[in-house]
Amino acid sequence: MWRPEDRKLSDEMMSYWTNFARSGDPNGPGLPEWPKDGKDDSLIHLDSTITSGPDTLRPRYEFLLEGMPPFHF
């Protein structure tokens, strides 16, 4: 069953995707700031209340990058 906070998060996510498709930037009026990649270690936390903050779990997973070849498009 959908709760009101589920619908709110869905609406906010659709707004982020629409903004990104339109301009290449997910941010827009009335939305919590989506931090730019590489600016610092901040990332978006998608939950019933959207916040951004430091990536506190990054060290736990950095070992996965060790020994991997660089990624190129």
C-alpha positions as CSV (number, residue, x, y, z in Angstrom):
1,M,0.0,0.0,0.0
2,W,1.3,3.4,-0.9
3,R,1.8,5.8,1.9
4,P,1.7,9.6,1.5
5,E,5.5,9.9,2.0
6,D,5.9,7.3,-0.9
7,R,3.9,9.5,-3.2
8,K,5.8,12.6,-2.1
9,L,9.2,10.9,-2.8
10,S,7.9,9.7,-6.2
11,D,6.8,13.2,-7.2
12,E,10.1,14.6,-6.1
13,M,12.0,11.9,-8.1
14,M,9.9,12.6,-11.2
15,S,10.8,16.3,-10.8
16,Y,14.5,15.6,-10.5
17,W,14.4,13.3,-13.6
18,T,12.4,15.9,-15.6
19,N,14.7,18.7,-14.7
20,F,17.7,16.6,-15.6
21,A,16.2,15.6,-19.0
22,R,15.4,19.2,-19.7
23,S,18.6,20.9,-18.6
24,G,21.2,18.4,-17.5
25,D,20.7,19.5,-13.9
26,P,18.3,17.7,-11.6
27,N,17.9,20.7,-9.2
28,G,14.8,23.0,-9.4
29,P,12.4,25.1,-7.4
30,G,11.0,23.5,-4.3
31,L,13.4,20.5,-4.4
32,P,16.2,19.8,-1.9
33,E,19.6,20.5,-3.5
34,W,21.1,17.5,-5.4
35,P,24.9,17.9,-4.9
36,K,27.1,18.1,-7.9
37,D,29.3,15.0,-8.5
38,G,32.9,15.6,-7.4
39,K,32.3,18.8,-5.5
40,D,33.0,17.0,-2.3
41,D,31.9,13.7,-0.8
42,S,28.3,14.7,-0.6
43,L,25.5,12.7,-2.1
44,I,21.7,12.7,-2.1
45,H,19.9,10.6,0.5
46,L,16.5,9.6,-0.9
47,D,14.1,8.9,1.9
48,S,10.7,10.2,3.2
49,T,12.7,13.4,3.6
50,I,15.3,14.0,1.0
51,T,18.6,15.3,2.3
52,S,22.2,15.6,1.1
53,G,25.3,15.0,3.1
54,P,28.6,13.2,3.3
55,D,29.0,9.7,1.9
56,T,29.8,8.0,5.2
57,L,29.8,4.5,3.7
58,R,32.3,5.1,0.9
59,P,35.3,3.7,2.8
60,R,33.4,0.4,3.2
61,Y,33.3,-0.1,-0.5
62,E,36.4,1.5,-1.9
63,F,38.2,-1.9,-1.9
64,L,36.0,-2.7,-4.9
65,L,37.8,-0.1,-7.0
66,E,41.2,-1.5,-6.2
67,G,42.8,-3.3,-9.2
68,M,40.0,-2.4,-11.5
69,P,41.0,-0.8,-14.8
70,P,39.9,2.8,-15.4
71,F,36.5,3.2,-16.9
72,H,36.3,5.0,-20.2
73,F,33.4,5.9,-22.4
